[in-house]
Amino acid sequence: MLHRQKKPYAGERRLTVVRYWSLLAGKVALCGAISYALLLAIDSYWDTPLWFFDVRTARFGIDLAYTSVIGVWFLLSAGLLYLCIWDQRYRCRVCLRRLRMPIETGSWSRMLLVGRPRIEYICAYGHGTLKEEELHLSGADTPEWTESGDMWEELCAASKDNELRQ
């Protein structure tokens, strides 16, 4: 008898993954459009090209003011990209809201008993928690997202269990 394996991203789970990454793609596209519009505005300010030895050349690297403004534009664009990624990192994987209530767990003085210090963020609607190391020693320290089950089912099950005991 052949058993079908369940796909890892099937049904509602796949929808939440697609929504999560499409939000990042939308934010990056918006920041890219803003950066491109700003670049066009900068280029329209310096509309006439330079003529250097009877050859039309680009201003970048020759005109100090233009090169400085393009350098500031590049830093601004890189900062916008960083903010997009940083914001996406602290969002709920299900409802895309910002994660709240950072809780510090662990202790450096009791690291062998309790574990290394971590910061845990939770979704206010109970979808899950994000556990992140407090100190990043290497690039391999990725945050760990843990999905919670249906919070209301757990609460209702606890109340039904109490009713059955009485």
C-alpha positions as CSV (number, residue, x, y, z in Angstrom):
1,M,0.0,0.0,0.0
2,L,1.4,3.3,-1.0
3,H,1.1,6.2,1.4
4,R,1.0,9.7,0.1
5,Q,3.4,12.1,1.8
6,K,1.9,15.3,3.0
7,K,3.4,18.3,1.3
8,P,5.2,20.6,3.8
9,Y,3.5,23.7,2.5
10,A,0.0,22.6,1.7
11,G,-3.3,24.4,2.2
12,E,-3.5,27.3,4.7
13,R,0.1,26.9,5.7
14,R,1.2,27.7,2.2
15,L,-1.1,30.7,2.0
16,T,0.5,32.2,5.2
17,V,4.0,31.6,3.8
18,V,3.1,33.3,0.5
19,R,1.5,36.2,2.3
20,Y,4.6,36.7,4.5
21,W,7.1,36.8,1.7
22,S,4.8,38.8,-0.6
23,L,4.6,41.5,2.0
24,L,8.4,41.7,2.0
25,A,8.4,41.8,-1.8
26,G,5.9,44.6,-1.8
27,K,7.9,46.6,0.7
28,V,11.1,46.2,-1.3
29,A,9.3,47.1,-4.5
30,L,7.9,50.3,-2.9
31,C,11.3,51.3,-1.6
32,G,12.8,50.6,-5.0
33,A,10.2,52.8,-6.7
34,I,10.9,55.6,-4.1
35,S,14.7,55.3,-4.7
36,Y,14.3,55.3,-8.5
37,A,12.0,58.4,-8.4
38,L,14.6,60.1,-6.2
39,L,17.4,59.2,-8.6
40,L,15.3,60.6,-11.5
41,A,14.8,63.8,-9.6
42,I,18.6,64.0,-8.9
43,D,19.4,63.4,-12.6
44,S,16.8,66.0,-13.7
45,Y,18.6,68.6,-11.6
46,W,21.8,68.0,-13.5
47,D,20.3,67.7,-16.9
48,T,23.1,68.8,-19.2
49,P,25.9,66.2,-19.7
50,L,29.5,67.0,-19.4
51,W,31.7,67.4,-22.4
52,F,35.2,66.3,-21.7
53,F,37.7,66.6,-24.7
54,D,34.7,66.7,-27.1
55,V,33.3,63.5,-25.7
56,R,30.0,63.3,-23.8
57,T,30.8,61.7,-20.4
58,A,28.9,60.8,-17.3
59,R,29.0,63.1,-14.4
60,F,29.7,60.4,-11.8
61,G,33.3,60.5,-10.7
62,I,34.0,63.8,-12.4
63,D,31.6,66.3,-10.8
64,L,32.2,66.3,-7.1
65,A,28.7,67.6,-6.1
66,Y,26.9,65.1,-8.3
67,T,29.0,62.2,-7.0
68,S,28.4,63.3,-3.4
69,V,24.6,63.5,-3.9
70,I,24.6,60.0,-5.6
71,G,26.6,58.7,-2.6
72,V,24.0,60.0,-0.2
73,W,21.3,58.6,-2.4
74,F,23.0,55.2,-2.3
75,L,23.2,55.3,1.5
76,L,19.5,56.3,1.7
77,S,18.5,53.4,-0.6
78,A,20.6,50.9,1.4
79,G,19.0,52.2,4.6
80,L,15.5,51.7,3.2
81,L,16.3,48.2,2.1
82,Y,17.7,47.4,5.6
83,L,14.6,48.8,7.3
84,C,12.4,46.6,5.0
85,I,14.2,43.5,6.1
86,W,14.4,44.5,9.8
87,D,10.7,45.2,9.9
88,Q,9.8,41.9,8.2
89,R,11.9,40.0,10.7
90,Y,9.7,41.1,13.6
91,R,6.3,40.4,12.1
92,C,3.9,37.5,12.8
93,R,4.2,34.8,10.2
94,V,0.4,34.3,10.2
95,C,-1.3,37.7,10.6
96,L,1.6,39.9,9.6
97,R,1.2,42.2,12.6
98,R,4.2,43.4,14.5
99,L,5.4,41.1,17.3
100,R,5.0,42.6,20.8
101,M,6.0,42.1,24.4
102,P,9.7,41.2,24.3
103,I,10.6,39.0,27.2
104,E,14.2,38.3,28.3
105,T,14.8,34.8,29.3
106,G,18.0,33.1,30.5
107,S,20.9,34.5,32.4
108,W,24.6,34.8,31.7
109,S,25.4,34.0,35.4
110,R,23.2,30.9,35.3
111,M,23.9,29.9,31.7
112,L,24.5,26.2,32.5
113,L,21.2,25.9,34.4
114,V,18.8,28.1,32.5
115,G,20.5,28.6,29.1
116,R,21.9,31.5,27.1
117,P,20.0,34.7,27.3
118,R,17.3,35.0,24.6
119,I,14.6,37.5,23.8
120,E,11.1,36.1,23.0
121,Y,8.5,38.1,21.1
122,I,4.9,37.0,20.9
123,C,2.0,37.7,18.6
124,A,-0.7,39.5,20.5
125,Y,-3.3,37.3,18.8
126,G,-1.6,34.1,19.9
127,H,-0.3,32.8,16.6
128,G,3.2,32.1,17.9
129,T,6.5,33.2,19.4
130,L,9.8,34.3,18.0
131,K,12.9,33.3,20.0
132,E,16.0,35.2,19.2
133,E,19.5,35.0,20.8
134,E,20.4,38.1,22.8
135,L,24.0,37.9,21.6
136,H,24.7,37.1,17.9
137,L,28.2,35.5,17.7
138,S,27.9,34.1,14.2
139,G,25.6,34.5,11.2
140,A,24.1,31.1,11.8
141,D,22.0,32.3,14.8
142,T,18.6,32.5,13.0
143,P,15.5,33.4,15.0
144,E,13.3,30.5,15.8
145,W,9.5,30.9,15.0
146,T,7.3,28.6,17.0
147,E,3.6,28.4,16.0
148,S,1.1,28.1,18.7
149,G,-2.0,25.9,18.2
150,D,-5.4,27.4,18.3
151,M,-5.3,29.3,21.6
152,W,-9.1,29.4,21.9
153,E,-9.3,25.6,21.6
154,E,-6.8,25.2,24.4
155,L,-8.7,27.6,26.6
156,C,-12.0,26.0,25.9
157,A,-10.6,22.5,26.5
158,A,-9.3,23.6,29.9
159,S,-12.7,25.0,30.9
160,K,-14.5,21.9,29.6
161,D,-12.0,19.7,31.5
162,N,-12.9,21.7,34.7
163,E,-16.6,21.2,34.1
164,L,-16.1,17.5,33.7
165,R,-14.2,17.3,37.0
166,Q,-17.0,19.0,38.9
